[in-house]
Amino acid sequence: EYNKRDTATFFLYSEPGNIKDVTTQSKEFFEKALMRSIGQKGDNMYQNFKVTKLEPTVKDGKPYMIADFKYQLLTGAGFEVD
């Protein structure tokens, strides 16, 4: 759920190809896309990434996938945040 003070990041998945129904894609597809999204500032920013749930849904006649995931954030100060 998005709250008033939450931040958002825009990520455009730009791999070549055409996906007509994203809900038919594998768990590995979403893992790869989400890791690229959270790793935009660098590869050493997170560890222990895992997709925990994929839920296909339809909104206005268009298929979507809702993905729950978790990871540990590695801070510049050497801390790990779950």
Phi and psi in degrees as a GROMACS rama.xvg file:
@    title "Ramachandran Plot"
@    xaxis  label "Phi"
@    yaxis  label "Psi"
@TYPE xy
-88.3538  125.556  TYR-2
-107.192  168.253  ASN-3
-54.7874  -42.0383  LYS-4
-96.2926  3.40678  ARG-5
-68.3777  152.868  ASP-6
-105.293  160.312  THR-7
-133.057  150.25  ALA-8
-125.015  133.709  THR-9
-92.864  131.852  PHE-10
-134.614  128.283  PHE-11
-105.302  115.683  LEU-12
-76.0046  112.409  TYR-13
-113.721  21.4415  SER-14
-64.4029  145.694  GLU-15
-65.3874  150.989  PRO-16
120.381  176.67  GLY-17
-132.987  127.129  ASN-18
-115.418  111.401  ILE-19
-79.5509  -33.9528  LYS-20
-134.082  100.788  ASP-21
-63.8885  -22.3987  VAL-22
-71.3285  -10.1516  THR-23
-91.3206  -2.10149  THR-24
-79.7118  155.788  GLN-25
-76.5178  164.054  SER-26
-59.6023  -37.0865  LYS-27
-62.5076  -36.0006  GLU-28
-58.182  -47.6324  PHE-29
-70.5025  -36.5975  PHE-30
-59.0865  -46.8906  GLU-31
-62.939  -46.4018  LYS-32
-65.2864  -43.2528  ALA-33
-69.0862  -38.6294  LEU-34
-64.244  -37.7894  MET-35
-64.4602  -38.7886  ARG-36
-64.8373  -50.9321  SER-37
-75.5375  -16.8964  ILE-38
-96.2322  18.794  GLY-39
-60.9832  -28.556  GLN-40
-89.8723  -3.37504  LYS-41
147.949  155.014  GLY-42
-74.777  -22.8749  ASP-43
-95.7268  33.6048  ASN-44
-101.191  -11.3149  MET-45
-151.821  163.589  TYR-46
-151.03  167.876  GLN-47
55.8436  44.8768  ASN-48
-74.4298  138.471  PHE-49
-154.018  131.172  LYS-50
-81.2554  123.048  VAL-51
-98.9845  -23.8744  THR-52
-159.21  137.26  LYS-53
-121.888  128.075  LEU-54
-129.109  105.17  GLU-55
-68.3876  143.043  PRO-56
-148.924  164.205  THR-57
-127.53  132.353  VAL-58
-132.586  125.099  LYS-59
53.2628  37.7141  ASP-60
78.5179  4.53127  GLY-61
-112.853  134.925  LYS-62
-77.4599  139.05  PRO-63
-134.419  161.353  TYR-64
-124.242  126.467  MET-65
-96.1577  124.433  ILE-66
-118.115  124.823  ALA-67
-97.8949  137.539  ASP-68
-149.858  163.809  PHE-69
-142.166  158.021  LYS-70
-166.007  166.606  TYR-71
-101.437  126.683  GLN-72
-84.4259  131.28  LEU-73
-100.237  115.671  LEU-74
-86.1194  160.789  THR-75
-64.8226  -20.1666  GLY-76
-88.1797  1.68383  ALA-77
90.6775  9.43126  GLY-78
-91.1439  154.677  PHE-79
-113.487  128.059  GLU-80
-118.588  125.956  VAL-81
